[in-house]
Amino acid sequence: MSDFLMLAFILLVAGIVAVPIATRLKLGSVLGYLIAGIAISPILTLLGVDVVSLQHFAEFGVVMMLFLVGMELEPKLLWQMRARLLGLGGGQVVITMLLVMSVAMAFGQSWNSALIIGMILSLSSTAIVVQTLNEKGLMKSDGGQASFSVLLFQDIAFIPMLAVLPLLAFPDVIGVETAQLTAGGDDHGDTLSLVDGLNGWQTMLVTLGAIGAVILGGNYLTRPVFRFVAGANLRELFTATALLMVIGIALLMTLVGLSPALGTFLAGVVLANSEYKHELESDIDPFRGLLLGLFFITVGAGIDFNLLSENFGVVVSMTMGLMALKAMVLFLLGSAFKIRGAQRWLFTLGMAQAGEFGFVLLATTTTYGILPDQVASLLLLVVALSMLITPLLFILYDQIANIYARGQDQEADAIEEENGIIIAGRGRIGGIVDRMLRTAGYSSTVIDYSAKQLDILRKFGISHAYFGDATRPDLLHAAGIEKAKLLIVTIDDKHQITELVSYATRNYPNLHVIARAVDRHHTYELWAHGCRDIIRETYDASLRIGRSAFEALGTPRAAAEQMKEAFHEMDQQSMIEVADVFDINIPGHENEAYVARVRERAESWEADLHDRMMEIMEETPEEA
């Protein structure tokens, strides 16, 4: 018992220390876990811990991740993304796999081993790329969306790869010893199995029956089971049921010789439209995160540094060759799908690594004895090293993006008109504002950095929108900011909004600036930079929802409107009073004056607002 507690303590300390440091250094949590595993590797060796067995347990985090991925794959979403999903994603996986396979065969690997190596190295890191894109605010960019399409296809392609992997173990007898292969070979003959001793067609029927049971059970059994459990009103019981379902499906797949991830993925797809989807996601996600973290720690701890030192040149050459090959494929695909400028480099550099699914496939090859241990160990080093290099590639992308921004003079559209109104960003918010102004007879100049968005607008005859970075002073000058009466800032990026507002208020004091604020703290930042017309992006919608809630509870429409306005007036007054002590150079929670003012205003504000709400309700005549 003490040994188990000691191991758990070491793993938790390593993750808790390494991951926050890695996150602050913008390396991402996955690399933090890998580094934590590398750091504690000597300790685990001294304690005699079987890292491989621990890794097999932690692989259940991947099983849970595939379950959650399956629940996100709604047919409507897949249909909308079909062009890039199949073109970019399918092209990247197939072309990379074939190129790597060719290189491996040129170095003496058999066709089946080369194909397995191609599958392993064709996959990129969903965890690293998605997290980094979110952290940098690039997920909604053209390059970010293209990367997500490829990652989504890879997540789907991983399932058939995992399923077909055992069939490549014995190329000379494919289709002959099906029962033995699906059971995992002779090494697993002493484990519980539903297909032991069955011939090929019997094994196939049992396997199809297990898959059918997962699909039918997901469709017809989950609702009554969860409805029955929900009747107990115990959150922990619902969580236990969710875990029971995932573990039960994984166990069933194991008993018929299939990948547990395959079964849970299918179950996730079946439950994608279930009313219990979000509850299941929230219950499973913490376990997925912990086990995935443990999995990455074991990967880091399992790196054979003796092998790395003995084959340093080979491993580095393989890693650089792989990343260069993947980058070439990605760049060409990006060009074919018209991903432009810096966005193409984001797509190319961000996706050039191998990924965590490669670790799972390598673990499976070890289990089935498909690849020689020496080759599998070298590939493990290549996958890990490519992931460790990825943050440097994102730093390189930042430099390339800056170069494109500085050299945008030649790429940006020539602005041929000067209107009294400039709108920075024509997305969801800017588009509505632009249409409102134009229907009232006002002319505006729109600047947007999404070439794809502008191409769509021009197809609909909207010609007053121009491609370019609205934070660039020269582009604002070309748009006539010196003579403009109004600048409306509706771009998505929080930091770019602040940068543009700061520039405009400093250099054009007579210009009226209306700015979109992402949240309450962003409102204070914009206020500190001199903007006095700030619109919180979700604020008005929230007020309208609150008014509708009052009406749904029986309050007459006129009174509900008065109550909404009372809340709005009090909130605006409170914002102004708190803004006086906000300091953009000090984080809000560390600014003692700001914290004290917020707490003071919150108490009096709520009391005053409550009294005002009661007055309105008392003044409202009873409905007949």
C-alpha positions in Angstrom: 0.0 0.0 0.0 2.8 2.4 0.9 4.5 1.7 -2.4 1.3 2.6 -4.3 0.9 5.8 -2.3 4.5 6.8 -2.9 4.1 6.2 -6.7 0.9 8.2 -6.8 2.5 11.0 -4.7 5.5 11.2 -7.1 3.4 11.3 -10.2 1.1 14.0 -8.9 3.9 16.2 -7.7 5.7 15.9 -11.0 2.6 16.9 -12.9 1.6 19.7 -10.6 5.0 21.2 -10.7 5.9 20.7 -14.4 2.7 21.5 -16.1 2.1 25.1 -14.7 5.7 25.9 -15.5 5.4 24.6 -19.1 2.1 26.4 -19.5 3.7 29.7 -18.4 6.5 29.2 -20.9 3.9 28.6 -23.6 5.0 25.0 -24.1 1.6 23.5 -23.4 0.4 21.0 -20.8 1.3 17.9 -22.9 4.9 18.8 -23.1 4.7 19.6 -19.4 3.7 16.1 -18.7 6.4 14.7 -21.0 9.0 16.8 -19.2 7.7 15.6 -15.8 8.0 12.0 -16.9 11.6 12.6 -18.1 12.4 14.3 -14.7 11.1 11.5 -12.5 12.4 8.6 -14.8 15.5 8.0 -12.5 13.3 7.9 -9.4 10.9 5.4 -11.0 13.9 3.2 -12.0 15.2 3.3 -8.4 11.8 2.3 -7.1 11.6 -0.6 -9.6 8.3 0.7 -11.1 7.2 -1.1 -14.3 6.6 1.9 -16.5 5.2 -0.2 -19.4 2.5 -1.7 -17.2 1.7 1.7 -15.8 1.4 3.0 -19.4 -1.0 0.3 -20.3 -3.3 1.4 -17.5 -2.9 5.1 -18.4 -3.9 4.3 -22.0 -7.4 4.2 -20.8 -7.2 8.0 -20.9 -6.9 7.7 -24.7 -10.0 5.4 -24.7 -12.0 8.1 -22.8 -10.7 10.7 -25.2 -11.9 8.8 -28.2 -15.3 8.5 -26.5 -15.5 12.2 -26.1 -14.3 12.8 -29.7 -17.0 10.5 -30.9 -19.7 12.5 -29.1 -18.5 15.7 -30.9 -18.9 14.1 -34.3 -22.4 15.1 -35.2 -23.3 14.2 -38.8 -24.3 17.8 -39.6 -20.9 19.1 -38.5 -19.1 16.5 -40.5 -21.1 17.3 -43.6 -20.3 21.0 -43.4 -16.6 20.2 -43.1 -16.6 17.5 -45.7 -14.4 19.2 -48.3 -11.5 20.0 -46.0 -12.1 17.0 -43.8 -11.6 14.6 -46.8 -9.4 16.8 -48.9 -6.9 18.2 -46.4 -7.3 15.5 -43.7 -7.5 12.5 -46.0 -4.8 13.9 -48.3 -2.4 14.6 -45.4 -2.8 11.2 -43.8 -2.7 9.1 -47.1 0.2 11.0 -48.7 2.3 11.2 -45.6 1.7 7.5 -44.9 2.7 6.5 -48.4 5.8 8.7 -48.4 7.0 7.4 -45.0 6.2 3.8 -46.1 8.4 4.3 -49.2 11.3 5.7 -47.1 11.0 2.8 -44.6 11.0 0.2 -47.4 14.0 1.9 -49.0 15.8 1.3 -45.7 15.0 -2.4 -45.7 11.7 -2.7 -43.8 9.1 -5.2 -45.0 6.0 -3.7 -46.6 3.8 -4.4 -43.6 6.3 -2.9 -41.1 6.7 0.1 -43.4 3.0 0.6 -43.6 2.7 0.5 -39.8 5.5 3.0 -39.5 3.7 5.2 -42.0 0.5 5.1 -40.1 2.2 5.9 -36.8 4.1 8.9 -38.2 1.3 10.3 -40.3 -0.7 11.4 -37.2 -0.2 14.7 -35.5 -0.7 15.8 -31.9 -4.3 16.8 -31.3 -3.6 17.7 -27.7 -0.7 20.0 -28.5 -2.0 21.7 -31.6 -5.6 22.4 -30.3 -4.4 23.7 -27.0 -1.7 25.9 -28.6 -4.2 27.3 -31.1 -6.6 28.1 -28.3 -4.0 29.7 -26.2 -2.8 31.9 -29.1 -6.4 32.8 -30.2 -5.8 31.2 -33.6 -8.4 28.5 -33.6 -10.9 30.6 -35.6 -8.2 31.7 -38.2 -8.1 30.1 -41.6 -5.0 28.1 -40.7 -6.5 27.1 -37.3 -9.7 25.8 -39.0 -7.6 23.9 -41.6 -5.5 22.3 -38.8 -8.7 21.3 -36.9 -10.1 19.6 -40.0 -6.9 17.6 -40.4 -6.8 16.7 -36.7 -10.5 15.6 -36.8 -9.8 13.3 -39.8 -6.8 11.9 -38.0 -8.9 11.2 -34.9 -11.3 9.3 -37.1 -8.6 7.5 -39.1 -6.9 6.4 -35.9 -9.8 4.0 -35.2 -9.4 1.8 -38.4 -5.6 2.0 -38.0 -5.9 0.6 -34.5 -8.3 -2.1 -35.7 -6.2 -3.2 -38.7 -2.9 -3.2 -36.8 -3.1 -6.8 -35.5 -3.8 -8.0 -39.0 -0.4 -6.8 -40.1 1.4 -8.8 -37.5 1.6 -12.0 -39.7 1.5 -10.9 -43.3 2.0 -14.5 -44.6 -1.1 -15.8 -43.0 -3.6 -12.9 -43.3 -7.1 -14.3 -43.4 -5.9 -17.8 -42.3 -5.5 -17.4 -38.5 -8.1 -14.8 -38.0 -9.2 -16.1 -34.6 -5.7 -16.1 -33.3 -5.0 -12.6 -34.6 -8.2 -11.0 -33.2 -7.5 -12.7 -29.8 -4.0 -11.1 -29.8 -1.8 -14.1 -30.5 -0.5 -16.9 -28.4 0.9 -14.6 -25.8 -2.7 -13.8 -24.7 -4.1 -17.3 -24.7 -4.4 -17.3 -20.9 -6.6 -14.2 -20.8 -10.4 -14.2 -20.9 -11.7 -14.1 -24.4 -15.0 -14.7 -26.2 -13.3 -15.7 -29.4 -10.8 -18.3 -28.2 -11.1 -21.6 -30.1 -13.5 -20.1 -32.7 -12.8 -20.3 -36.4 -12.7 -17.3 -38.7 -16.4 -16.9 -39.6 -17.5 -17.5 -36.0 -15.0 -14.9 -34.7 -16.4 -12.5 -37.3 -20.0 -13.1 -36.2 -19.1 -12.6 -32.5 -17.2 -9.4 -33.3 -20.0 -8.0 -35.4 -22.4 -8.9 -32.6 -20.3 -7.0 -30.1 -20.2 -3.9 -32.3 -24.0 -4.2 -32.9 -24.5 -4.5 -29.1 -22.6 -1.2 -28.6 -24.6 0.6 -31.2 -28.0 -0.8 -30.2 -27.3 -0.3 -26.5 -26.2 3.3 -27.1 -29.5 4.0 -29.0 -32.0 2.1 -26.8 -30.5 1.4 -23.3 -28.7 4.5 -22.2 -31.7 6.7 -21.9 -33.7 4.4 -19.6 -30.6 3.5 -17.6 -29.6 7.1 -17.0 -33.2 8.2 -16.4 -33.4 5.4 -13.7 -30.0 6.5 -12.1 -30.9 10.2 -12.3 -34.0 9.5 -10.1 -31.6 9.0 -7.1 -30.5 12.6 -7.4 -26.9 11.7 -6.6 -24.3 13.2 -8.9 -21.7 10.6 -7.9 -24.0 7.8 -9.0 -24.4 9.3 -12.4 -20.6 9.7 -12.7 -20.2 6.0 -11.7 -22.7 5.0 -14.3 -20.9 6.9 -17.0 -17.6 5.3 -16.0 -19.4 1.9 -15.9 -20.6 2.4 -19.5 -17.2 3.3 -20.8 -15.4 0.5 -19.0 -18.0 -2.0 -19.9 -17.7 -1.2 -23.6 -13.9 -1.3 -23.4 -14.1 -4.7 -21.7 -16.5 -6.0 -24.3 -14.2 -4.9 -27.2 -11.2 -6.5 -25.4 -13.1 -9.8 -25.0 -13.7 -10.0 -28.8 -10.1 -9.0 -29.6 -10.9 -5.5 -30.8 -9.5 -2.1 -29.7 -11.3 -0.7 -26.6 -11.0 2.7 -28.3 -13.0 1.5 -31.3 -16.0 0.5 -29.1 -16.0 3.7 -27.0 -15.6 5.8 -30.2 -18.7 4.1 -31.7 -20.6 4.6 -28.5 -19.6 8.3 -28.5 -20.9 8.8 -32.0 -24.2 7.0 -31.1 -24.6 9.3 -28.1 -23.7 12.5 -30.0 -27.4 13.7 -30.1 -28.4 12.3 -26.7 -29.9 14.6 -24.1 -27.3 13.2 -21.7 -24.3 14.2 -23.9 -23.2 17.2 -21.9 -23.6 15.5 -18.6 -21.5 12.6 -19.8 -18.8 14.9 -21.1 -18.6 16.8 -17.8 -18.4 13.5 -15.8 -15.9 11.8 -18.0 -13.6 14.7 -18.8 -11.8 15.0 -15.5 -10.9 11.2 -15.6 -9.8 11.6 -19.2 -7.6 14.5 -18.3 -5.9 12.8 -15.4 -5.3 9.5 -17.2 -4.0 11.3 -20.3 -1.7 13.3 -18.1 -0.5 10.1 -16.5 -0.1 8.5 -20.0 2.1 11.4 -21.2 4.2 11.2 -17.9 4.7 7.5 -18.5 5.8 8.2 -22.1 8.3 10.7 -20.9 9.5 8.3 -18.2 9.7 5.5 -20.7 12.2 7.3 -23.0 15.3 5.2 -23.3 18.1 7.8 -22.9 20.8 5.2 -23.3 19.3 4.3 -26.7 19.0 8.0 -27.5 22.7 8.7 -26.7 23.8 5.6 -28.7 21.7 6.6 -31.7 21.6 10.4 -31.2 22.4 11.2 -34.8 20.0 8.7 -36.2 17.1 9.8 -34.0 17.7 13.5 -34.7 18.0 12.8 -38.5 14.8 10.7 -38.5 12.9 13.5 -36.5 14.1 16.3 -38.8 13.4 14.2 -41.9 9.9 13.4 -40.7 9.0 17.0 -39.8 10.4 18.3 -43.1 8.4 15.7 -45.1 5.2 16.4 -43.2 5.7 20.2 -43.6 6.2 19.7 -47.4 3.0 17.8 -47.7 1.0 20.3 -45.5 2.4 23.3 -47.4 1.4 21.8 -50.8 -2.0 20.8 -49.5 -2.4 24.3 -48.0 -1.6 25.9 -51.4 -4.0 23.6 -53.2 -6.8 24.6 -50.8 -6.0 28.3 -51.1 -4.8 28.8 -47.5 -2.9 32.1 -47.9 0.1 33.9 -46.4 1.0 33.4 -42.8 -2.0 31.2 -42.3 -0.4 28.6 -44.6 2.7 28.7 -42.4 0.6 28.2 -39.3 -1.0 25.2 -40.9 2.4 23.8 -42.1 4.5 24.4 -39.0 1.8 23.6 -36.4 1.0 20.2 -37.8 4.5 18.9 -38.7 5.0 16.8 -35.6 4.0 13.2 -34.8 1.4 12.8 -32.1 0.1 11.1 -29.0 -1.9 8.5 -31.0 1.5 7.4 -32.3 2.4 6.3 -28.7 -0.8 4.3 -28.6 -0.1 2.6 -31.9 3.5 1.9 -30.8 2.3 0.4 -27.6 -0.1 -1.9 -29.6 2.8 -3.0 -31.9 4.8 -3.9 -28.8 1.8 -5.9 -27.4 1.3 -7.9 -30.6 5.0 -8.1 -31.4 4.5 -6.5 -34.8 7.6 -4.3 -35.0 11.1 -5.2 -33.7 11.7 -3.7 -30.2 14.7 -1.7 -31.5 12.6 -0.1 -34.3 9.7 0.6 -31.9 12.0 2.2 -29.4 13.6 4.5 -32.1 10.1 5.5 -33.3 9.1 6.3 -29.7 12.0 8.7 -29.5 11.2 10.3 -32.8 7.5 10.9 -31.8 8.5 12.3 -28.4 11.3 14.5 -29.9 9.0 15.9 -32.6 6.4 16.9 -30.0 9.1 18.5 -27.9 10.2 20.6 -30.9 6.7 21.8 -31.7 6.6 24.9 -29.4 9.7 26.1 -31.2 7.8 25.8 -34.5 5.0 27.9 -33.2 7.6 30.5 -32.1 9.0 30.4 -35.6 5.4 30.9 -36.9 5.1 34.1 -34.8 8.2 35.5 -36.4 6.9 34.6 -39.9 3.5 36.2 -39.1 5.3 39.4 -38.0 7.2 39.4 -41.3 3.9 39.1 -43.2 2.4 41.8 -41.2 5.3 44.2 -41.9 5.2 43.3 -45.6 1.5 43.6 -45.9 1.8 46.7 -48.0 1.9 44.7 -51.2 -0.7 42.1 -50.1 -3.4 44.3 -48.6 -6.1 45.6 -50.8 -5.8 49.2 -52.1 -8.5 51.2 -50.4 -10.2 53.4 -53.0 -12.6 55.3 -50.8 -12.7 57.5 -47.7 -15.9 57.4 -45.7 -16.7 58.9 -42.4 -17.1 55.5 -40.8 -14.4 52.8 -40.5 -15.4 49.3 -39.3 -12.5 47.0 -38.2 -13.7 43.4 -38.7 -16.7 42.1 -40.5 -17.5 39.0 -38.6 -20.7 38.2 -36.8 -20.9 41.5 -35.0 -19.3 43.8 -37.6 -21.5 42.4 -40.3 -24.7 43.3 -38.6 -23.5 46.8 -37.7 -22.4 47.4 -41.3 -25.8 46.3 -42.6 -27.7 48.5 -40.1 -25.6 51.6 -41.1 -26.0 51.0 -44.8 -29.7 50.5 -44.7 -29.9 53.9 -43.0 -28.0 55.5 -45.8 -24.5 55.7 -44.2 -21.4 54.7 -46.1 -18.7 52.7 -44.3 -15.2 51.3 -45.1 -14.8 47.8 -43.8 -11.3 46.3 -43.1 -11.1 42.5 -42.4 -8.1 40.1 -42.2 -10.0 37.0 -43.4 -9.5 36.7 -47.2 -11.9 33.8 -47.2 -14.6 35.9 -45.6 -14.1 38.8 -48.0 -14.2 36.4 -51.0 -17.6 35.2 -49.9 -18.8 38.8 -49.4 -17.7 39.8 -52.9 -19.7 37.0 -54.4 -22.8 38.6 -52.9 -21.9 42.0 -54.3 -20.4 43.6 -51.2 -17.5 45.6 -52.5 -16.8 48.1 -49.8 -14.8 45.5 -47.6 -11.0 45.4 -48.0 -8.5 42.8 -47.0 -5.9 43.9 -44.4 -4.8 44.2 -40.8 -6.8 47.0 -39.3 -4.3 47.5 -36.5 -1.7 48.8 -39.1 -1.5 52.6 -39.0 -0.7 52.8 -42.7 -3.9 50.9 -43.6 -6.0 53.1 -41.3 -4.4 56.2 -43.0 -5.4 54.8 -46.4 -8.9 54.4 -45.1 -9.0 58.0 -44.2 -8.9 57.8 -40.4 -7.8 61.5 -40.2 -11.1 62.6 -41.6 -13.3 59.9 -40.2 -16.0 60.6 -37.6 -16.4 57.1 -36.3 -14.2 54.0 -35.8 -16.1 50.8 -34.9 -13.8 48.0 -33.6 -15.4 44.6 -33.9 -12.4 42.3 -34.5 -12.3 39.0 -32.6 -8.9 39.1 -30.9 -8.9 40.8 -27.5 -5.3 42.1 -27.7 -5.8 43.5 -31.2 -8.9 45.3 -30.1 -7.0 46.9 -27.2 -4.0 47.8 -29.5 -6.2 49.4 -32.1 -8.3 51.4 -29.5 -5.1 52.6 -27.8 -3.6 53.8 -31.1 -6.8 55.5 -32.2 -7.5 57.3 -28.9 -3.9 58.5 -28.6 -3.5 59.8 -32.1 -7.0 61.0 -33.0 -8.6 62.5 -29.9 -11.6 63.9 -31.9 -12.4 60.5 -33.3 -15.4 58.7 -31.8 -14.4 55.1 -31.1 -16.9 52.3 -30.4 -15.2 49.1 -29.3 -16.3 45.6 -28.7 -15.2 44.3 -25.3 -14.7 40.5 -24.7 -15.5 40.6 -21.0 -15.8 42.9 -18.0 -12.1 43.2 -17.4 -11.5 44.0 -21.0 -14.0 46.8 -20.6 -11.9 48.3 -17.9 -8.8 48.0 -20.1 -10.4 49.8 -23.0 -11.7 52.5 -20.6 -8.1 53.0 -19.3 -7.0 53.5 -22.9 -9.4 56.3 -23.3 -12.4 54.6 -25.0 -15.7 55.8 -23.6 -18.2 53.9 -25.9 -17.6 50.2 -25.0 -20.0 47.4 -25.8 -19.6 44.1 -24.0 -20.3 41.4 -26.7 -22.6 39.3 -24.6 -24.1 42.0 -22.3 -27.1 43.1 -24.3 -28.1 39.5 -25.1 -27.8 38.7 -21.3 -30.1 41.6 -20.5 -32.7 40.4 -23.0 -32.6 36.9 -21.5 -33.0 38.3 -18.0 -36.1 40.3 -19.2 -37.6 37.2 -20.8 -37.0 35.3 -17.5 -39.0 38.0 -15.6 -41.8 37.7 -18.2 -41.7 33.9 -17.9 -42.1 34.2 -14.2 -45.3 36.3 -14.6 -44.0 39.9 -14.6 -45.8 42.1 -17.2 -43.7 43.1 -20.2 -43.5 46.8 -19.3 -42.4 46.0 -15.7 -39.9 43.5 -17.0 -38.4 46.2 -19.3 -38.2 48.6 -16.4 -36.4 46.0 -14.3 -34.0 45.3 -17.1 -33.2 49.1 -17.5 -32.8 49.4 -13.7 -30.2 46.7 -13.7 -28.5 48.2 -16.8 -28.3 51.7 -15.2 -26.9 50.4 -11.9 -24.4 48.2 -13.7 -23.2 51.1 -15.8 -22.8 53.3 -12.8 -20.9 50.6 -10.9 -18.6 50.0 -13.9 -17.6 53.7 -14.1 -16.9 53.9 -10.3 -14.8 50.8 -10.4 -12.9 51.8 -13.6 -11.3 54.8 -11.7 -9.2 52.4 -9.7 -8.4 49.9 -12.4 -4.7 49.7 -13.4 -3.8 48.0 -16.8 -0.3 47.3 -15.4 -1.5 45.3 -12.4 -3.6 42.1 -12.6 -7.1 42.7 -11.2 -6.8 40.2 -8.3 -3.5 41.8 -7.2 -4.8 45.4 -7.3 -5.9 46.0 -3.7 -7.7 49.2 -4.4 -9.6 47.6 -7.3 -10.6 44.5 -5.2 -11.7 46.7 -2.3 -13.8 48.9 -4.6 -15.4 45.9 -6.3 -16.4 44.3 -3.0 -17.7 47.6 -1.6 -19.8 48.3 -4.7 -21.1 44.8 -5.0 -22.7 45.0 -1.5 -24.3 48.4 -1.9 -25.2 47.7 -5.6 -27.1 44.5 -4.9 -29.0 46.1 -2.0 -29.9 49.2 -3.9 -30.9 47.2 -7.0 -33.0 44.9 -4.9 -35.0 47.8 -3.4 -35.5 49.3 -6.9 -36.7 46.0 -8.3 -39.2 45.7 -5.4 -40.5 49.2 -6.1 -41.1 48.4 -9.8 -43.0 45.3 -8.9 -45.1 47.1 -6.3 -45.9 49.9 -8.8 -47.0 47.4 -11.4 -50.8 47.0 -11.5 -52.2 43.5 -11.1 -53.2 42.0 -14.4 -56.9 41.3 -14.7 
